[in-house]
Amino acid sequence: MAPCSDDLIKELSLNKGGMTLVDEEGAKRLYGAMGPAREISGGSAANTLAGLSAMGAQCAFIGQVADDQLGEVFAHDIRAVGIDFDTPVRAGQPATARCLIFVTPDAQRTMNTFLGASQFLPPETLDANAVAAAKILYLEGYLWDPEEPRAAMRRAIEAARSAGRKVAFTLSEVFVIDRHGDDFRALIADGLIDILFANHTELAALTGEDDFEAGIASIKDKVPTLVVTKGPDGAVALQGGERAEVAAEPIDKVIDTTGAGDLFASGFLYGHVREEPLGRCLHRGAIAAAEIISHYGARPEADLKALMVEKLG
């Protein structure tokens, strides 16, 4: 990831503020167009787990890297924060996934993702025992696009359901909903999603309702827990007839919005598994999101556990 001007976004014809899939050559081309860059481990679900682990939760990650340098870096970084990661590396091509992130002066992140080895995660690598042992199975919409990880996630949902565990799902991005919205709506209709995370634009894409409250109303009775973030306008959650809202946590300056939703999910889930009040879960999410947008990258740099104590007591 690297800072850039709005002019460069236009010159490269990038989808400002969104996420676009690119091939390996496209990733190399964009990397060549970047200024001095930082290499930081990421991945939406992995970022969420990193936040959870930093708060003291025990987590395991299922995902695939290639047998290359970036794969070694990712595996090191995720294990270094205390997360179990035992998925075998994938030999040969393609290389480990990477996301080229351009950050404009307004702190907006523009992501361009090469899915690499991650898009070939086979269902056979799924650790069903780990899924059954977890209180919550957390899935990201980004990897619903490729066939093999989609099959792996369906198998994971079956394993979680068989063990009586909850399934949490984040919609990830509007373009994913445009491609797979029918699948997501079917999962919801079949009662397979216990906790649904979305931002306000994803909610509109999923429900077909441009009005925020209309979108909430159309889906709130279909999932046990609905969490919708609204960027600087905070977030709302609905659960069992209860509604709670939280304002965005104030910070001195927004540096980079990469990972804001990922870390919001961290804070919320940390409170949820401990059966904390809905409003407190939201507040945890706001605190974690504020930490992540105060610096570059989507992995926590501050002591999140201490930060929660300071803000919540």
The 8 nearest C-alpha neighbors of each residue, nearest first, counted from 0:
[[1, 100, 36, 37, 99, 101, 38, 2],
 [0, 2, 36, 101, 102, 34, 35, 3],
 [1, 3, 102, 101, 103, 0, 4, 34],
 [4, 2, 103, 102, 101, 1, 7, 5],
 [5, 3, 6, 7, 103, 104, 8, 2],
 [4, 6, 8, 7, 103, 9, 3, 104],
 [5, 7, 9, 4, 8, 10, 3, 11],
 [8, 6, 10, 9, 4, 5, 11, 3],
 [7, 9, 5, 13, 11, 6, 10, 12],
 [10, 8, 12, 6, 7, 11, 13, 5],
 [9, 11, 7, 12, 8, 6, 13, 5],
 [10, 12, 8, 9, 13, 7, 29, 32],
 [13, 11, 9, 10, 8, 14, 7, 15],
 [14, 12, 8, 11, 15, 9, 109, 10],
 [13, 15, 17, 16, 109, 12, 19, 18],
 [16, 14, 109, 17, 13, 8, 108, 107],
 [15, 17, 109, 108, 107, 14, 18, 110],
 [18, 16, 109, 15, 14, 110, 19, 108],
 [17, 19, 110, 111, 109, 20, 14, 112],
 [18, 20, 111, 112, 110, 21, 17, 14],
 [21, 19, 112, 111, 113, 18, 22, 114],
 [22, 20, 113, 25, 112, 111, 26, 19],
 [23, 21, 25, 113, 24, 26, 20, 114],
 [22, 24, 26, 25, 113, 27, 21, 115],
 [25, 23, 27, 26, 22, 28, 21, 29],
 [24, 26, 28, 22, 23, 27, 21, 29],
 [27, 25, 23, 29, 24, 28, 30, 22],
 [26, 28, 30, 24, 25, 29, 31, 23],
 [29, 27, 25, 31, 26, 30, 24, 32],
 [30, 28, 32, 26, 31, 27, 25, 33],
 [29, 31, 27, 33, 32, 28, 26, 99],
 [32, 30, 28, 29, 33, 27, 34, 26],
 [31, 33, 29, 30, 28, 34, 11, 7],
 [34, 32, 30, 31, 29, 35, 1, 36],
 [33, 35, 36, 1, 32, 3, 2, 31],
 [36, 34, 1, 33, 37, 2, 0, 30],
 [37, 35, 1, 0, 34, 38, 33, 2],
 [38, 36, 0, 39, 1, 35, 296, 295],
 [37, 39, 0, 36, 40, 296, 1, 41],
 [40, 38, 37, 41, 296, 0, 297, 298],
 [41, 39, 73, 38, 76, 42, 72, 298],
 [42, 40, 46, 297, 39, 45, 43, 298],
 [41, 43, 45, 44, 46, 40, 98, 297],
 [42, 44, 46, 45, 261, 47, 41, 139],
 [45, 43, 47, 46, 42, 139, 48, 138],
 [44, 46, 48, 42, 47, 43, 49, 41],
 [47, 45, 49, 43, 44, 48, 298, 41],
 [48, 46, 261, 265, 44, 50, 262, 45],
 [47, 49, 51, 45, 50, 46, 52, 44],
 [50, 48, 46, 52, 47, 51, 53, 45],
 [51, 49, 53, 47, 48, 265, 52, 262],
 [52, 50, 48, 265, 54, 56, 53, 49],
 [51, 53, 56, 55, 49, 54, 50, 48],
 [54, 52, 50, 51, 55, 303, 49, 304],
 [55, 53, 304, 51, 52, 303, 56, 50],
 [54, 56, 52, 53, 51, 57, 304, 269],
 [57, 55, 52, 51, 54, 58, 269, 53],
 [56, 58, 52, 55, 82, 59, 51, 81],
 [59, 57, 82, 56, 83, 52, 48, 60],
 [58, 60, 83, 82, 84, 61, 57, 129],
 [61, 59, 84, 83, 62, 58, 82, 45],
 [62, 60, 86, 84, 59, 125, 63, 85],
 [63, 61, 86, 60, 117, 120, 64, 84],
 [62, 64, 117, 120, 88, 116, 86, 65],
 [65, 63, 95, 70, 88, 116, 117, 89],
 [66, 64, 89, 95, 88, 94, 70, 67],
 [65, 67, 90, 88, 89, 70, 64, 91],
 [68, 66, 70, 65, 69, 71, 94, 95],
 [67, 69, 71, 70, 72, 66, 95, 65],
 [70, 68, 72, 71, 67, 73, 95, 65],
 [69, 71, 64, 73, 67, 68, 72, 65],
 [72, 70, 68, 74, 69, 73, 75, 67],
 [73, 71, 69, 75, 70, 74, 76, 68],
 [72, 74, 70, 76, 75, 71, 40, 69],
 [75, 73, 71, 77, 72, 76, 70, 78],
 [76, 74, 72, 78, 73, 77, 79, 71],
 [77, 75, 79, 73, 78, 74, 72, 80],
 [76, 78, 79, 74, 80, 75, 82, 73],
 [79, 77, 82, 81, 75, 80, 76, 74],
 [78, 80, 76, 77, 81, 75, 82, 74],
 [81, 79, 78, 77, 82, 76, 49, 52],
 [80, 82, 78, 79, 52, 83, 77, 57],
 [81, 83, 78, 58, 59, 77, 80, 84],
 [84, 82, 59, 78, 60, 58, 85, 81],
 [85, 83, 60, 59, 86, 82, 78, 61],
 [84, 86, 87, 83, 61, 60, 59, 62],
 [85, 87, 84, 61, 63, 62, 124, 88],
 [88, 86, 85, 89, 63, 124, 64, 62],
 [89, 87, 65, 64, 66, 63, 90, 86],
 [88, 90, 65, 66, 64, 87, 91, 116],
 [91, 89, 66, 65, 88, 92, 93, 67],
 [92, 90, 93, 89, 65, 66, 94, 67],
 [93, 91, 94, 90, 116, 65, 115, 89],
 [92, 94, 115, 116, 91, 95, 65, 23],
 [93, 95, 92, 115, 65, 116, 96, 67],
 [94, 96, 65, 64, 116, 115, 70, 69],
 [97, 95, 115, 114, 113, 116, 117, 94],
 [96, 98, 113, 112, 95, 99, 114, 115],
 [97, 99, 112, 111, 100, 113, 110, 96],
 [100, 98, 111, 0, 110, 112, 97, 101],
 [101, 99, 0, 110, 109, 98, 108, 111],
 [100, 102, 109, 1, 108, 2, 0, 3],
 [103, 101, 2, 108, 107, 3, 106, 1],
 [102, 104, 3, 105, 106, 4, 107, 2],
 [105, 103, 106, 4, 102, 3, 107, 2],
 [104, 106, 103, 107, 102, 254, 253, 255],
 [107, 105, 255, 254, 104, 103, 102, 256],
 [108, 106, 105, 103, 102, 256, 16, 255],
 [109, 107, 102, 16, 101, 257, 256, 110],
 [110, 108, 16, 15, 101, 100, 17, 18],
 [111, 109, 100, 18, 99, 17, 108, 112],
 [112, 110, 19, 99, 98, 18, 20, 21],
 [113, 111, 98, 20, 21, 114, 97, 19],
 [112, 114, 21, 22, 96, 97, 115, 20],
 [115, 113, 96, 118, 117, 112, 116, 97],
 [116, 114, 96, 95, 93, 94, 117, 113],
 [115, 117, 95, 118, 64, 93, 119, 65],
 [116, 118, 63, 119, 115, 120, 114, 64],
 [119, 117, 116, 145, 114, 120, 115, 148],
 [120, 118, 117, 147, 116, 121, 148, 145],
 [119, 121, 148, 117, 118, 63, 147, 62],
 [122, 120, 147, 123, 124, 119, 148, 151],
 [121, 123, 151, 124, 125, 150, 147, 120],
 [124, 122, 121, 125, 151, 126, 120, 154],
 [125, 123, 122, 121, 126, 86, 120, 87],
 [124, 126, 123, 122, 127, 151, 61, 155],
 [125, 127, 129, 128, 124, 130, 61, 123],
 [126, 128, 130, 129, 125, 158, 131, 155],
 [129, 127, 131, 130, 126, 132, 158, 133],
 [130, 128, 132, 126, 131, 127, 133, 59],
 [129, 131, 127, 128, 133, 132, 159, 136],
 [132, 130, 128, 162, 129, 159, 133, 127],
 [131, 133, 129, 130, 128, 134, 162, 164],
 [134, 132, 135, 130, 131, 129, 136, 164],
 [133, 135, 164, 165, 132, 136, 272, 131],
 [136, 134, 165, 133, 166, 164, 137, 167],
 [135, 137, 166, 167, 165, 130, 138, 133],
 [136, 138, 167, 168, 166, 135, 139, 44],
 [139, 137, 168, 167, 169, 136, 140, 44],
 [140, 138, 169, 141, 44, 168, 142, 171],
 [139, 141, 170, 171, 143, 142, 169, 138],
 [140, 142, 139, 143, 171, 144, 175, 172],
 [143, 141, 144, 140, 145, 148, 139, 149],
 [142, 144, 149, 140, 141, 145, 148, 146],
 [143, 145, 142, 141, 146, 149, 175, 179],
 [146, 144, 118, 143, 147, 148, 142, 149],
 [145, 147, 149, 148, 150, 144, 143, 118],
 [148, 146, 150, 121, 149, 119, 120, 145],
 [149, 147, 151, 120, 150, 146, 152, 145],
 [148, 150, 143, 152, 146, 147, 151, 145],
 [149, 151, 153, 147, 148, 152, 122, 154],
 [152, 150, 122, 148, 154, 149, 153, 155],
 [153, 151, 155, 149, 154, 150, 148, 156],
 [152, 154, 150, 156, 155, 151, 149, 157],
 [153, 155, 157, 151, 152, 156, 150, 158],
 [156, 154, 152, 158, 157, 153, 159, 151],
 [155, 157, 159, 153, 154, 158, 160, 152],
 [156, 158, 154, 160, 155, 159, 161, 153],
 [159, 157, 155, 161, 156, 160, 127, 154],
 [158, 160, 164, 156, 162, 161, 157, 131],
 [159, 161, 163, 157, 162, 158, 164, 156],
 [162, 160, 158, 159, 163, 157, 164, 131],
 [163, 161, 159, 131, 160, 164, 158, 132],
 [162, 164, 160, 161, 159, 165, 131, 158],
 [165, 163, 159, 162, 134, 160, 135, 166],
 [164, 166, 135, 193, 136, 134, 167, 159],
 [167, 165, 136, 193, 192, 135, 137, 194],
 [168, 166, 194, 137, 193, 195, 136, 192],
 [169, 167, 138, 195, 137, 139, 196, 194],
 [168, 170, 196, 139, 171, 140, 195, 197],
 [169, 171, 140, 197, 172, 196, 168, 139],
 [172, 170, 140, 169, 141, 139, 197, 173],
 [173, 171, 175, 174, 170, 201, 176, 141],
 [172, 174, 176, 201, 175, 177, 204, 200],
 [173, 175, 177, 176, 172, 178, 18, 19],
 [176, 174, 178, 173, 177, 172, 179, 141],
 [177, 175, 180, 179, 173, 178, 174, 205],
 [176, 178, 174, 175, 180, 179, 173, 204],
 [179, 177, 175, 176, 180, 174, 144, 181],
 [180, 178, 176, 182, 181, 177, 175, 183],
 [179, 181, 176, 183, 182, 177, 184, 178],
 [180, 182, 184, 179, 183, 185, 176, 178],
 [183, 181, 185, 179, 180, 184, 186, 187],
 [184, 182, 180, 186, 185, 181, 187, 179],
 [183, 185, 187, 181, 186, 182, 180, 188],
 [184, 186, 188, 182, 183, 187, 189, 181],
 [187, 185, 183, 189, 191, 184, 188, 182],
 [186, 188, 184, 190, 185, 189, 192, 191],
 [187, 189, 185, 190, 186, 184, 221, 191],
 [190, 188, 186, 187, 191, 185, 192, 184],
 [191, 189, 187, 188, 192, 186, 222, 193],
 [190, 192, 186, 189, 187, 193, 166, 156],
 [193, 191, 166, 187, 190, 194, 167, 222],
 [194, 192, 166, 223, 222, 167, 165, 224],
 [195, 193, 167, 224, 192, 225, 168, 223],
 [194, 196, 225, 168, 167, 169, 226, 224],
 [197, 195, 169, 226, 227, 168, 225, 170],
 [198, 196, 227, 170, 201, 202, 169, 226],
 [197, 199, 228, 227, 201, 200, 229, 202],
 [198, 200, 202, 201, 229, 228, 227, 203],
 [201, 199, 203, 202, 198, 204, 173, 197],
 [202, 200, 204, 173, 198, 203, 199, 197],
 [201, 203, 199, 205, 200, 204, 197, 206],
 [204, 202, 208, 200, 209, 207, 206, 201],
 [205, 203, 201, 207, 202, 206, 200, 173],
 [206, 204, 202, 203, 207, 201, 180, 176],
 [205, 207, 208, 203, 204, 214, 202, 217],
 [208, 206, 203, 204, 205, 209, 214, 202],
 [207, 209, 214, 203, 206, 210, 213, 211],
 [208, 210, 203, 211, 207, 214, 213, 204],
 [209, 211, 213, 208, 212, 214, 203, 215],
 [212, 210, 214, 213, 209, 215, 199, 208],
 [213, 211, 215, 214, 210, 216, 217, 208],
 [214, 212, 216, 210, 215, 211, 208, 217],
 [213, 215, 208, 211, 217, 212, 216, 206],
 [216, 214, 212, 213, 217, 218, 219, 211],
 [215, 217, 213, 214, 219, 218, 212, 220],
 [216, 218, 214, 215, 213, 219, 206, 220],
 [219, 217, 221, 220, 216, 215, 214, 222],
 [220, 218, 221, 216, 215, 222, 217, 225],
 [219, 221, 218, 222, 223, 217, 216, 240],
 [220, 222, 218, 219, 187, 188, 223, 190],
 [223, 221, 224, 193, 220, 219, 225, 192],
 [222, 224, 193, 238, 239, 194, 225, 221],
 [225, 223, 238, 194, 222, 237, 193, 195],
 [224, 226, 195, 237, 236, 194, 222, 196],
 [227, 225, 236, 196, 235, 195, 197, 224],
 [228, 226, 197, 198, 235, 234, 196, 199],
 [229, 227, 234, 198, 230, 233, 199, 197],
 [228, 230, 232, 233, 234, 199, 198, 231],
 [231, 229, 232, 233, 228, 247, 234, 198],
 [230, 232, 233, 247, 229, 246, 248, 234],
 [233, 231, 229, 230, 247, 246, 234, 228],
 [234, 232, 246, 247, 229, 245, 231, 230],
 [235, 233, 228, 229, 245, 227, 244, 246],
 [234, 236, 244, 227, 243, 226, 228, 245],
 [237, 235, 226, 243, 225, 242, 227, 244],
 [238, 236, 242, 225, 241, 224, 243, 226],
 [237, 239, 224, 241, 240, 223, 242, 225],
 [240, 238, 241, 223, 237, 224, 242, 220],
 [239, 241, 238, 242, 237, 220, 219, 223],
 [242, 240, 238, 239, 237, 243, 277, 236],
 [241, 243, 237, 236, 238, 240, 244, 235],
 [244, 242, 278, 236, 235, 277, 237, 241],
 [245, 243, 235, 234, 236, 278, 242, 246],
 [244, 246, 234, 233, 281, 282, 235, 247],
 [247, 245, 233, 232, 248, 234, 244, 285],
 [246, 248, 233, 231, 285, 232, 249, 245],
 [247, 249, 285, 289, 286, 246, 250, 233],
 [250, 248, 247, 251, 289, 246, 252, 286],
 [251, 249, 252, 248, 289, 253, 293, 290],
 [250, 252, 249, 253, 293, 254, 289, 248],
 [253, 251, 250, 254, 293, 292, 249, 294],
 [252, 254, 293, 292, 255, 106, 251, 250],
 [255, 253, 106, 293, 294, 292, 252, 295],
 [254, 256, 106, 292, 295, 257, 253, 294],
 [255, 257, 292, 259, 107, 106, 108, 258],
 [258, 256, 255, 297, 259, 108, 296, 292],
 [257, 259, 297, 261, 260, 262, 256, 291],
 [258, 260, 288, 262, 261, 256, 257, 263],
 [261, 259, 263, 262, 258, 264, 288, 228],
 [262, 260, 47, 258, 264, 259, 263, 43],
 [261, 263, 265, 288, 264, 47, 259, 287],
 [262, 264, 284, 288, 260, 265, 266, 261],
 [263, 265, 267, 262, 261, 266, 268, 284],
 [266, 264, 262, 47, 51, 263, 268, 50],
 [265, 267, 284, 283, 269, 263, 264, 268],
 [266, 268, 280, 284, 264, 270, 269, 281],
 [269, 267, 271, 270, 265, 266, 264, 272],
 [270, 268, 266, 267, 271, 272, 265, 51],
 [269, 271, 280, 273, 275, 268, 267, 272],
 [270, 272, 268, 274, 273, 269, 275, 267],
 [273, 271, 274, 270, 269, 268, 134, 275],
 [274, 272, 270, 271, 275, 269, 268, 276],
 [275, 273, 271, 272, 270, 276, 277, 280],
 [274, 276, 270, 273, 271, 280, 277, 279],
 [277, 275, 279, 278, 280, 274, 270, 271],
 [276, 278, 280, 279, 243, 281, 275, 236],
 [279, 277, 281, 243, 280, 276, 282, 244],
 [278, 280, 282, 281, 276, 277, 283, 275],
 [281, 279, 267, 270, 277, 283, 278, 282],
 [282, 280, 284, 278, 279, 283, 267, 245],
 [281, 283, 279, 285, 284, 280, 278, 286],
 [284, 282, 266, 286, 280, 281, 285, 267],
 [283, 285, 266, 263, 267, 281, 287, 282],
 [284, 286, 282, 288, 283, 248, 287, 247],
 [285, 287, 283, 289, 284, 288, 248, 282],
 [286, 288, 290, 284, 289, 262, 285, 263],
 [289, 287, 259, 263, 262, 285, 291, 290],
 [290, 288, 286, 292, 287, 291, 248, 285],
 [291, 289, 287, 288, 293, 292, 286, 299],
 [290, 292, 288, 293, 289, 299, 297, 294],
 [293, 291, 256, 255, 289, 294, 253, 290],
 [292, 294, 254, 253, 290, 291, 289, 252],
 [295, 293, 254, 292, 255, 291, 296, 290],
 [296, 294, 255, 254, 297, 292, 293, 257],
 [295, 297, 298, 257, 39, 294, 255, 258],
 [296, 298, 258, 257, 291, 46, 41, 299],
 [297, 299, 46, 296, 300, 49, 291, 50],
 [300, 298, 301, 291, 50, 297, 290, 303],
 [299, 301, 298, 302, 291, 290, 294, 303],
 [302, 300, 303, 299, 290, 306, 305, 291],
 [303, 301, 305, 304, 306, 300, 53, 299],
 [304, 302, 306, 305, 54, 301, 53, 307],
 [303, 305, 54, 307, 306, 302, 308, 53],
 [306, 304, 308, 302, 303, 307, 309, 54],
 [305, 307, 303, 309, 304, 308, 302, 310],
 [308, 306, 310, 304, 309, 305, 311, 303],
 [307, 309, 312, 305, 311, 306, 310, 304],
 [310, 308, 306, 307, 312, 311, 305, 304],
 [311, 309, 307, 308, 312, 306, 286, 305],
 [312, 310, 308, 307, 309, 283, 282, 306],
 [311, 308, 309, 310, 307, 306, 305, 304]]
